[in-house]
Amino acid sequence: MGNYNIIASNKNWIEGEAIEQLKKTSELEGMIKCSGMPDLHPGKGHPIGASFISKDIFYPYLVGNDIGCGMSFFETDFLLKKFKADKWLKRLNDLDSESNQDFSELIESNNIDKTNFDKSLGTIGGGNHFAEFQTISSILDESIFSSLSLDEKKIFLLVHSGSRGYGEEILREYTDIFSSKGINIKDEYASNYFKKHDNAIKWAKLNRFLIAQRFSENINLEIKQITDTCHNNVSKINYNNCDCFLHRKGASPSDKITIIPGSRGAFSYLVKPIGNQEENCFSLAHGAGRKYSRKEMKDRLEKKLSQSDLIKTALGSYVICEDKNLLYEEAPQAYKNIDVVINDMVEFGLIKVIAILKPLITYKTRRK
């Protein structure tokens, strides 16, 4: 397939449109390698769930508007045996509004430049973003699990969010000038973009931490961060003895332990990258990947299921989402089978599964 490939087995289902988008992306100026992950699905012109390596030229459009979006995974100090769903569901309130807290010192201590969106720090945002309390369902590699000093009796917290409106502001600034075209590294705009891009990466990471802190305070928990990974970014790498750019659009980095979530009604997987990561452009899947667009999902389910049908999942977990449209658009049925996605990466020799986590409560929004 030329300079692109797809890390997926015959058991997986990849849309033709996603494959065609990957092929077209591989034909962009300066592009030398593209790899679709097993969660590959169509995006706005370019696929989601993919990584792209280019030389001399990089593409802000490929990174998209949510620069720095990623997953942060925390262990809480709360024992699962003490968990009472009804009490937690009542206490998880007032988590959507902007905080009145002054983050100036925190922003400065994290070497982040101030933005127009700093009041949004600590908020999840819309779309597929969430915060989810989880429990260990099974441990597949006791040795690695123990090395992480994790306690299987505790409750865990997974946060998926990014740079909110800040990333959108950065993208628009450069697409207004370059549209979907790339920027040559020698162009004066290149260094300016990377300065803002890198600031958005740090901003998004801090945002995830503050979300976790906010949620833990509502339940009166203490948290310990286990891992944080970014799946929307572009970075400089040395590839085949050349200075290149690695773009990730909905793809997790494969240089450290990460967590890969399913839908809100499915398991999440804590995994360790193994083996040679070159064929997959040094990246892994970032989730299950959408099977249906938001509109398709809403049209499919609205007449079949009530809102009450969707606030408790097949796994017995609960969903807090008072936005009716979002509740249908982000239903578990909208996503592919996470087990297939994980098994594909195992079969390709890319990961080792450490543990499987089950959702307890998934928080989307209290806003109607």
C-alpha positions in Angstrom: 0.0 0.0 0.0 2.8 2.4 -0.8 3.8 4.5 2.1 0.8 3.8 4.3 -0.5 0.8 6.2 -3.2 -0.2 8.6 -2.6 -2.1 11.9 -5.8 -4.2 11.8 -6.7 -7.9 11.4 -9.4 -9.4 9.2 -11.7 -9.5 12.3 -11.7 -5.7 12.4 -14.0 -3.5 10.4 -12.4 -0.4 8.9 -14.6 2.0 6.8 -13.6 2.4 3.2 -13.8 6.2 3.6 -11.2 6.0 6.4 -8.9 4.0 4.2 -9.3 6.4 1.4 -8.6 9.4 3.7 -5.4 7.6 4.9 -4.3 7.0 1.3 -4.9 10.7 0.4 -3.0 11.9 3.5 -0.1 9.7 2.5 0.1 11.6 -0.8 0.6 15.0 0.8 3.8 16.9 0.1 6.6 15.7 2.3 4.7 12.7 3.7 6.9 9.6 3.9 4.9 7.2 6.1 1.4 6.9 7.4 -0.1 4.3 9.7 -3.7 3.7 10.6 -4.4 2.2 14.0 -7.1 -0.5 14.6 -9.5 2.3 15.8 -9.1 4.1 12.4 -12.3 6.0 11.3 -13.1 8.9 9.0 -12.5 12.5 10.1 -13.0 15.8 8.5 -10.8 15.3 5.5 -8.2 13.2 7.3 -8.6 10.0 9.3 -8.7 9.8 13.1 -6.8 7.0 14.8 -3.7 7.5 12.7 -0.1 8.7 12.7 1.8 10.5 10.0 5.5 11.1 9.5 6.6 13.9 7.1 9.9 15.5 6.2 10.6 19.3 6.0 6.9 20.1 6.2 4.4 19.7 9.0 0.6 20.0 9.0 -1.3 21.8 11.8 -4.5 20.7 10.1 -3.6 17.1 10.7 -3.3 17.7 14.5 -6.6 19.5 14.5 -8.3 21.8 16.9 -7.9 19.9 20.2 -4.1 20.1 20.5 -2.9 18.2 23.5 -6.0 16.1 23.9 -5.2 12.9 25.8 -5.8 10.5 28.7 -4.7 10.9 32.4 -5.1 7.9 34.7 -5.2 8.1 38.5 -5.4 5.8 41.4 -7.6 7.1 44.3 -7.3 6.2 47.9 -10.9 5.0 48.1 -11.5 1.2 48.5 -14.0 -0.4 46.1 -15.8 -2.2 48.9 -16.9 1.1 50.3 -18.3 2.4 47.0 -21.9 3.4 47.0 -23.1 4.4 43.6 -26.2 6.3 44.7 -24.1 8.6 47.0 -21.5 9.3 44.4 -24.1 10.0 41.7 -25.6 12.7 43.9 -22.2 14.2 44.9 -20.9 14.5 41.3 -22.4 18.0 40.7 -21.3 21.5 39.7 -18.4 20.1 37.6 -19.2 21.8 34.3 -19.0 25.5 35.1 -15.8 27.5 35.0 -14.0 27.6 38.3 -13.7 30.8 40.3 -10.2 29.8 41.4 -7.2 31.9 40.3 -4.9 29.6 38.4 -2.2 32.2 37.8 0.4 30.7 40.2 -0.3 27.2 39.0 0.0 28.2 35.3 3.3 30.0 36.0 4.8 27.1 38.0 4.0 24.7 35.1 5.8 27.1 32.6 2.6 27.8 30.7 1.9 31.1 29.0 -1.4 32.7 29.9 -4.2 32.3 27.4 -7.7 33.6 26.8 -9.1 30.3 28.0 -7.5 29.9 31.4 -10.9 30.1 33.2 -11.8 26.9 31.4 -9.1 24.9 33.2 -10.6 22.1 35.2 -13.5 21.6 32.8 -14.1 18.5 30.6 -15.7 20.0 27.5 -18.1 18.3 25.1 -18.0 15.6 22.4 -16.3 12.4 23.5 -14.6 13.8 26.5 -15.3 12.4 29.9 -14.2 11.5 33.4 -14.7 8.0 34.5 -14.4 6.2 37.8 -13.2 2.6 37.3 -12.3 -0.6 39.1 -9.8 -3.4 38.2 -11.7 -6.2 36.5 -8.7 -8.5 36.0 -4.9 -8.4 36.1 -3.1 -10.1 33.1 0.4 -9.2 34.0 1.0 -9.4 37.8 4.7 -8.4 37.5 4.2 -5.1 35.6 1.1 -4.3 37.7 3.1 -4.7 40.9 6.0 -2.6 39.5 3.5 0.3 39.2 2.6 0.0 42.9 -1.1 -0.2 42.1 -3.7 -1.5 44.5 -6.4 -3.6 42.8 -8.7 -2.9 45.8 -8.8 0.8 45.1 -11.0 2.9 42.7 -9.3 4.5 39.7 -10.1 7.7 37.7 -9.6 8.2 33.9 -9.8 11.7 32.5 -10.1 12.3 28.7 -9.9 16.0 27.7 -7.7 18.5 25.9 -7.1 22.2 25.4 -10.7 23.3 25.1 -11.1 26.4 23.0 -7.4 27.2 23.1 -6.5 24.6 20.6 -9.2 25.8 18.3 -7.9 29.3 18.5 -4.4 28.1 17.5 -5.7 26.0 14.6 -7.8 28.8 13.1 -4.9 31.2 13.2 -2.8 29.0 10.9 -5.6 27.5 8.7 -6.7 31.1 8.0 -3.2 31.5 6.4 -2.4 28.0 5.1 -5.8 26.3 4.9 -5.0 22.5 5.0 -1.6 22.9 3.5 1.6 22.2 5.4 4.2 24.7 6.8 7.8 24.4 5.8 10.1 24.2 8.8 12.1 27.1 7.4 9.0 29.3 7.3 8.8 32.0 10.0 5.4 30.7 11.0 6.8 27.3 11.9 8.5 28.3 15.2 5.5 30.4 16.1 3.2 27.5 15.7 5.3 25.1 17.7 5.6 27.6 20.5 1.8 27.9 20.8 1.3 24.1 20.1 3.7 23.2 22.9 2.0 25.6 25.3 -1.4 23.9 24.4 0.1 20.5 25.2 1.1 21.7 28.7 -2.2 23.5 29.2 -4.2 20.3 28.3 -2.1 18.2 30.7 -2.7 20.6 33.5 -6.4 20.7 32.6 -6.7 16.9 33.0 -5.0 17.1 36.4 -7.4 19.9 37.5 -10.4 17.9 36.3 -9.2 14.9 38.3 -8.6 17.1 41.3 -12.0 18.7 41.0 -13.8 15.3 40.8 -11.8 13.9 43.7 -12.7 16.9 45.9 -16.4 16.3 45.3 -16.1 12.8 46.6 -13.4 13.6 49.2 -10.7 11.5 47.6 -6.9 11.7 47.3 -5.4 10.9 43.9 -2.1 9.7 42.5 -1.3 10.0 38.8 -0.3 6.8 37.1 0.2 7.9 33.5 -0.6 10.8 31.2 -0.6 10.5 27.4 -1.3 12.9 24.6 -2.9 11.7 21.4 -3.3 14.9 19.3 0.0 16.6 18.6 3.0 16.9 16.3 6.6 16.4 17.4 10.1 16.5 15.9 11.7 13.0 15.5 14.7 11.5 13.9 13.5 8.9 11.4 15.8 7.0 9.1 18.6 9.5 10.0 16.4 12.4 8.9 14.8 15.2 10.9 11.1 14.6 10.5 7.7 15.4 12.0 5.4 12.8 13.7 1.8 13.8 13.7 -0.7 12.0 15.9 -4.4 12.4 15.3 -6.2 10.2 17.8 -3.2 8.0 18.4 -1.5 7.2 21.7 2.3 7.4 21.9 4.0 4.0 22.2 6.9 5.0 24.4 5.3 4.4 27.8 2.5 2.6 29.6 -0.9 4.0 28.6 -4.6 3.3 29.1 -6.8 2.7 26.1 -10.6 3.2 26.9 -13.5 1.6 25.2 -16.9 3.3 25.1 -18.6 4.3 28.3 -20.2 0.8 28.4 -17.0 -1.1 27.8 -13.8 -2.0 29.5 -10.6 0.0 29.4 -7.1 -1.5 29.0 -3.9 -0.6 30.8 -1.1 -1.6 28.3 2.6 -1.6 27.9 4.1 -1.1 24.4 6.5 -3.8 23.4 8.6 -4.8 20.3 9.5 -2.7 17.3 7.2 0.3 17.0 8.3 1.6 13.6 5.6 0.0 11.4 2.9 1.7 13.4 4.7 5.1 13.4 5.5 4.7 17.1 1.8 4.9 18.0 -1.1 2.9 19.4 -4.9 3.2 19.2 -6.4 5.8 21.5 -9.8 4.1 22.0 -12.4 2.0 20.3 -13.0 4.4 17.4 -16.4 5.5 16.2 -18.5 3.1 14.2 -21.3 5.6 13.5 -21.3 9.4 13.2 -23.0 11.4 15.9 -26.1 12.1 13.7 -26.3 8.5 12.6 -26.2 7.3 16.2 -28.9 9.7 17.4 -31.1 8.7 14.4 -30.6 5.0 15.1 -31.3 5.0 18.8 -33.7 7.9 19.6 -36.8 5.9 18.6 -35.6 2.6 20.1 -34.2 3.6 23.5 -35.3 6.1 26.1 -32.8 8.3 28.0 -33.3 6.1 31.0 -32.2 3.1 29.0 -28.8 4.8 28.4 -27.9 6.0 31.8 -27.1 2.5 33.0 -24.8 0.3 30.8 -24.7 -3.5 30.2 -21.8 -3.6 32.6 -23.9 -2.2 35.4 -22.1 1.2 35.4 -23.8 4.6 35.4 -23.7 7.5 33.0 -24.1 11.1 34.0 -25.1 13.0 30.8 -28.1 15.4 31.0 -27.6 16.6 27.5 -30.1 14.5 25.6 -28.4 14.8 22.2 -25.0 13.9 23.6 -26.4 11.0 25.5 -27.5 9.4 22.2 -24.5 10.6 20.1 -22.0 9.0 22.5 -23.9 5.8 23.3 -21.8 2.7 23.5 -23.3 1.5 20.3 -21.6 4.4 18.5 -18.2 2.7 19.0 -16.4 -0.3 17.6 -15.5 -3.3 19.8 -12.6 -2.3 22.0 -11.7 -6.0 22.5 -11.0 -6.3 18.7 -8.9 -3.1 18.8 -6.8 -4.4 21.7 -6.4 -7.9 20.2 -5.2 -6.5 16.9 -2.3 -4.7 18.7 -1.5 -7.8 20.7 -1.5 -9.9 17.5 0.8 -7.4 15.8 3.2 -7.7 18.7 2.8 -4.0 19.8 1.4 -4.3 23.3 1.2 -6.4 26.4 -2.1 -6.0 28.4 -1.4 -5.3 32.1 -4.9 -5.0 33.4 -8.5 -4.6 32.4 -10.7 -1.9 34.0 -14.5 -1.8 34.4 -16.4 1.5 34.5 -18.3 2.5 37.6 -19.5 6.0 36.7 -18.9 7.9 33.5 -19.4 11.7 33.8 -20.2 13.6 30.6 -22.2 16.7 31.7 -24.9 17.9 34.0 -25.9 20.6 31.5 -29.1 20.1 29.5 
